[in-house]
Amino acid sequence: QQDSAWLEVGQEAWWLPIPIIQDKSGWRFDMAAAEDEILTRAIGRNELSAIQAMHAYVDAQQDFYRLNHTWAQKIISSDGKKDGLYWPAAPGEAPSPLGPAFSPVEPGEGYHGYRFRILPDKTSGFAMVAWPVSYDHTGVMSFMINGDDKVYQADLGVDSQQKAQALTTFHPDKTWQPVAP
């Protein structure tokens, strides 16, 4: 006899993130398991957003290069300059290569639970590393990409921020695995 079940909701058969369990008093929602499931789903969404952001970064670097014949060394431009991948565009002005999402409203907030930093790469000219703002809460995996547009991932553990910030160049070792496209 099965003592737990998941509800499929709507025409898309979306699984409600709150399992139902049966105990001696009958069926009830398992709110403790729901908390874990909701966190797992949020982490998954954040990680997928970080991967997409890495690909957007590669596109933005290529656009920046076409405009400037050099790679951008920072994500956010200095005030009044266009020396990074994002700058606020005046009305009628062409937009920056990267959108404002990488410029969080609150400092330290990150983008979908991730922080990003540009790394040098001798092979392709540019790279980036991303790590969770809060390990095991906003994300688990850290990511790396270079101009080849191939994402690598690694679980850097509770020291993700320190390990990611200690990277000085794009060089995925055996701890970094390719992310399936």
ABEGO torsion letter per residue (X at the ends): XBABBBBBBEAAGBBBABBBBBBAAEBBBBAAAAAAAAAAAAAAAAAAAAAAAAAAAAAAAAAAAAAAGBBBABABBBBGBBABABBBBBBGBBBBABBAAABBABBGAEBGGBBBBBBBBAAAGBBBBBBBABBGAABABBBBBBAAGBBBBBBAEAAAAAAAAABABBBBBAABBBBBX
